[in-house]
């Protein structure tokens, strides 16, 4: 039994269209191209007191330019700090005394790592450890500190007032 | 009181028998030695009738759904001045949920009802019985190609739906709402993962295609042989497969998100 040619053509067309859709979803929508021509990277470690909402695959930026991504995050069982493993593109030579901060894109955006270069002549190598890190700004903690400061100010004000009153009374 | 208990028992027995019957029917139509040379043309023909005919409605509704989603999402996200996240909202909701589910509902309405009506009419006019008389197994000749075609076509349709819906949303958000195309795509790429989102979308499509064609073929094959029976069979094919798709979607989503 032969199938009519136009049926075969349309079925082939359907198949082609779905292959186009799959490659569109893979490369344009989910950004799979980073797996295809994977840039050469080297791994660097850093320990943070608190990583906030930092996730794996978060980007690492220097002056706003993406220079790598977070590969793995786990807890160091000895120091109880978060050990972050990063893959940095090999073309970037970074000083060994660079420092890292965790920042947020916009008010509600995702977290990323901002790298501030240091002044050393030696550069970071495979498996190196970045010592200077600043933990994430956590909004609740910031608000807590602010409130604490306000309370302190209030108390000082009250003390000042009472001292003045005392003075007035004494004089 | 006793009547009520008897009714309960009667209905549950009937339900169990039908469940077992449909499973045996499924096994009988699928578990057979494939005869590639002879069954492949039948499969191609069914892919044409089931898949290519559904393509137009899938593409049109995907474009409209993507556009509406972009407008609605922009309207809400703008209140939080987060309209740059529109690409992420659009892609995740289309790929994870709307793509497979709406595709399956449209597929049930377009192809499932046609399958049920066709097989029901064949059963009514005793074409299947006469085929058996001629020594051709109707399960192999009629049921099996339809089943495999639905199973095979559904993931392809889901992929096309996803693409068209995202392109429709892109059209609205970049050309009409004047969002930046670069942030639109880059936010989308940073949030959509190929393995957990796109592959799961295709897996959902496979599962839904399986359910929709199984229900439609079963309803058509066991339709009472009269005009009323066929009309009931088509209605039931659409209603049951829609309900099963939505229920199965809950289970699959729980498994995929919760990582059971």
Contacts between the chains, C-beta under 8 A, distances in Angstrom:
chain1	res1	chain2	res2	distance
A	1	B	38	7.4
A	1	B	41	5.1
A	1	B	42	7.8
A	2	B	41	7.1
A	3	B	41	4.6
A	3	B	44	5.1
A	3	B	45	5.9
A	7	B	44	6.5
A	7	B	45	6.1
A	7	B	48	4.5
A	8	B	44	6.3
A	10	B	48	5.8
A	10	B	52	4.6
A	11	B	44	5.6
A	11	B	47	5.1
A	11	B	48	5.4
A	11	B	51	7.2
A	11	B	52	6.6
A	13	B	52	7.6
A	14	B	47	7.3
A	14	B	51	5.3
A	14	B	52	5.4
A	14	B	55	6.4
A	14	B	153	7.6
A	14	B	156	6.4
A	15	B	156	7.0
A	17	B	55	7.7
A	17	B	156	7.9
A	17	B	160	5.7
A	18	B	155	7.9
A	18	B	156	3.7
A	18	B	157	7.7
A	18	B	159	4.9
A	18	B	160	5.7
A	20	B	163	7.4
A	21	B	156	8.0
A	21	B	159	4.0
A	21	B	160	4.8
A	21	B	162	6.6
A	21	B	163	3.9
A	21	B	164	7.9
A	22	B	159	5.2
A	22	B	198	7.9
A	24	B	163	4.9
A	24	B	166	8.0
A	25	B	95	7.2
A	25	B	159	6.6
A	25	B	162	5.7
A	25	B	163	6.3
A	25	B	166	8.0
A	25	B	194	7.7
A	25	B	198	4.9
A	26	B	194	5.6
A	26	B	198	6.6
A	28	B	185	6.9
A	28	B	189	7.9
A	29	B	91	5.5
A	29	B	95	7.3
A	29	B	162	7.9
A	29	B	166	6.1
A	29	B	188	5.8
A	29	B	189	7.0
A	29	B	192	5.4
A	29	B	198	7.4
A	30	B	189	6.5
A	30	B	192	4.3
A	30	B	193	6.0
A	30	B	194	4.1
A	30	B	197	6.5
A	30	B	198	5.6
A	31	B	188	7.9
A	31	B	189	3.1
A	31	B	190	7.1
A	31	B	192	7.3
A	32	B	194	4.7
A	57	B	190	7.8
A	59	B	190	8.0
A	106	B	82	7.8
A	106	B	84	8.0
A	108	B	80	6.8
A	108	B	82	5.8
A	110	B	190	7.2
